[in-house]
Amino acid sequence: DVADIIPDVTWLRVSVSPILRHRIFLWRADLGTDIPVAEPPGRDGLAIFRLNAGAAVRLGPLVTILAELINVANVSWRGSDDWWVHTAGLGVDVRAGRVHPRLSVVFPLDQNVREEVSFVVTVGAQGTL
């Protein structure tokens, strides 16, 4: 999430994310923008746009496999070759009682980004109080 890695900025996130479910399948789209509302002096203050699509299949009651195409545009980069950044991700979510551990691997699709980063592994968990 691009907005989360920019230090000392508070963002307003405006988005729509419809989800369609059919039996063991799930499809999701995400369209939105992150608008900086509080930031340090000297930052450009321009928005970030997102356009994503994903699909998942539930393998029994415990495991879900996910795939997502992520597209992010930074308005301050407009006109450059780096204006849009495209990545693809694969993940697995495990329902383990009240905690849902997750593992995902994200691959950059743009050559200029792949020269810097081959892939990113994320590990997380979601819990119910």
Summary of the structure (lengths in Angstrom):
residues: 129
radius of gyration: 16.6
end to end distance: 24.8
largest distance: 51.1
contacts: 310
relative contact order: 0.14
helix: 9%
strand: 61%
